[in-house]
């Protein structure tokens, strides 16, 4: 199948048969999955004989992958692995970069968590000033627009805000500052430490 974007891959990890995580040399990480139509096509012809004669546009692949999420890390990724870092913990996509950064992509298990962290990220974009004067969303979308991810590094900056700003952000989220900090800590300890 064909990746919807052209990339110079630096790391690839196949996940659960129909999904793949790909990192490129420009510091982007994407998770892609075969569409349901392509999966049905593969199930109908497990040998792949029909795929030899079925060509897409301009002799390209007949099946295209759907991009589930895209994120600019900012460093070239050297290693990708689906792993569990703590006993009894959930699986997460762990990556390392050439400069030694260790990071992870973790799945959300509830819609409530997604809504909470999306709103926290939105408020943190407004509250924390960019270090180099570059907009946060513009940076995370350097090569391809960010899609389907929430920046945990930005959310973690909540605890480094001054108390007045923390109270303001927490009141926008209809929570107490301690509850927001606890939610961040719970997310961290579920997957890593």
C-alpha positions in Angstrom: 0.0 0.0 0.0 1.0 3.6 -0.5 1.8 6.3 2.1 -0.2 9.4 1.3 2.8 11.6 1.8 6.4 11.2 0.6 8.9 10.7 3.4 12.5 9.7 3.9 11.9 7.1 6.7 14.2 6.8 9.6 12.2 4.4 11.6 9.2 2.0 11.0 7.2 -0.1 13.4 4.3 -2.3 12.2 1.5 -2.4 14.7 -1.3 -5.0 14.9 -1.2 -6.1 11.2 -2.9 -3.2 9.5 -1.3 -0.2 11.1 2.2 1.2 10.9 4.1 4.0 12.7 6.7 5.8 10.5 9.2 8.5 11.4 11.2 10.5 8.9 14.5 12.2 9.0 12.9 15.6 9.4 11.5 14.8 12.8 7.9 13.9 11.8 6.1 10.8 13.2 3.0 9.4 11.6 0.7 6.5 12.4 -1.1 5.1 9.3 -3.6 2.4 8.8 -5.0 0.5 5.8 -8.5 1.6 5.0 -11.4 -0.8 5.5 -11.8 -1.3 1.8 -8.1 -2.3 1.4 -8.5 -4.7 4.4 -11.5 -6.3 2.8 -9.6 -6.6 -0.5 -6.7 -8.3 1.2 -9.1 -10.7 3.0 -10.7 -11.6 -0.3 -7.4 -12.3 -2.0 -4.8 -13.5 0.7 -2.3 -14.6 -1.9 -2.0 -11.2 -3.5 -2.3 -12.4 -7.1 -5.0 -9.9 -8.0 -2.9 -7.1 -6.6 -0.2 -7.7 -9.2 -2.6 -6.9 -12.0 -4.6 -4.2 -10.2 -2.6 -1.0 -10.5 -3.6 2.4 -9.2 -3.2 5.7 -10.9 0.1 6.1 -12.8 1.1 2.5 -11.8 1.0 3.4 -8.1 -0.3 1.1 -5.4 -4.0 0.2 -5.6 -4.4 0.6 -1.8 -3.7 3.8 0.0 -3.1 4.2 3.7 -5.2 6.6 5.9 -3.1 8.9 8.2 -4.5 8.6 11.7 -2.1 11.0 13.4 0.9 13.2 12.5 3.2 15.1 14.8 6.5 17.0 14.3 8.9 16.0 17.1 11.7 18.3 15.9 14.5 15.8 16.0 15.3 12.9 13.8 13.9 9.6 15.2 16.3 6.7 15.3 14.2 4.0 17.0 10.4 3.2 17.3 9.0 0.4 19.3 5.6 -0.6 20.7 6.3 -1.3 24.4 5.1 -1.5 27.9 7.4 0.4 30.3 5.9 -0.6 33.6 4.6 -4.0 34.7 0.9 -4.2 34.2 0.9 -0.9 32.2 -0.6 -0.2 28.8 1.3 -0.3 25.6 2.7 2.9 24.1 4.7 3.8 21.1 8.2 4.7 22.4 10.7 6.6 20.3 14.3 7.7 20.7 16.0 10.5 18.7 19.6 11.0 17.6 20.2 13.6 20.3 19.1 11.2 23.0 15.5 12.2 23.7 13.2 9.4 24.8 9.5 10.1 24.1 6.3 8.2 23.8 2.9 8.3 22.1 0.1 7.0 24.4 -3.4 6.2 23.4 -6.4 7.7 25.2 -8.9 5.3 26.6 -11.9 7.6 27.2 -13.5 10.4 25.4 -13.5 12.4 28.6 -9.7 12.3 28.7 -9.5 13.4 25.1 -11.7 16.4 25.7 -9.9 17.4 28.9 -6.4 17.3 27.4 -7.5 19.0 24.1 -8.9 21.9 26.2 -5.8 22.0 28.4 -3.6 22.1 25.3 -5.7 24.9 23.8 -5.4 27.0 27.0 -1.7 26.2 27.4 -1.0 27.5 23.8 -2.4 30.8 24.9 -0.8 30.9 28.4 2.7 29.8 27.7 4.7 32.1 25.5 6.7 30.6 22.6 10.4 30.4 23.5 11.7 31.6 20.1 8.7 33.6 19.1 7.3 30.9 16.9 3.7 29.8 17.3 3.4 26.4 18.9 0.9 25.0 16.4 3.1 26.2 13.5 6.1 24.4 15.0 4.3 21.1 15.5 3.0 21.4 11.9 6.4 22.3 10.3 6.2 19.9 7.4 2.7 18.3 7.5 -0.2 19.7 9.6 -0.5 18.1 13.0 -3.4 15.6 13.2 -4.9 13.5 15.9 -2.4 14.2 18.6 -2.2 16.2 21.8 1.1 17.7 22.8 1.9 16.2 26.3 5.0 18.4 26.6 2.9 21.5 26.4 0.3 20.1 28.8 3.1 19.3 31.3 4.1 22.9 31.3 0.9 23.6 33.3 2.7 22.8 36.6 5.4 25.4 35.8 2.9 28.2 35.4 2.6 30.8 38.2 -0.3 30.0 40.6 -2.5 32.8 39.2 -2.3 31.4 35.7 -2.8 27.9 37.0 -6.0 28.9 38.7 -7.2 30.7 35.6 -6.6 27.7 33.3 -8.2 25.3 35.9 -11.3 27.5 36.2 -11.7 27.5 32.4 -11.6 23.7 32.6 -14.2 23.8 35.5 -11.6 22.1 37.8 -9.4 23.0 40.7 -5.6 23.4 40.0 -4.9 20.3 42.1 -7.3 18.2 40.0 -5.6 19.3 36.8 -2.1 18.4 38.2 -3.5 15.0 39.4 -4.9 14.3 36.0 -1.5 15.0 34.4 0.2 12.8 36.9 -2.3 9.9 36.4 -1.7 10.0 32.7 2.1 9.9 33.2 2.1 7.0 35.7 -0.3 4.9 33.7 2.3 4.5 30.9 5.8 5.4 32.1 6.8 6.3 35.7 
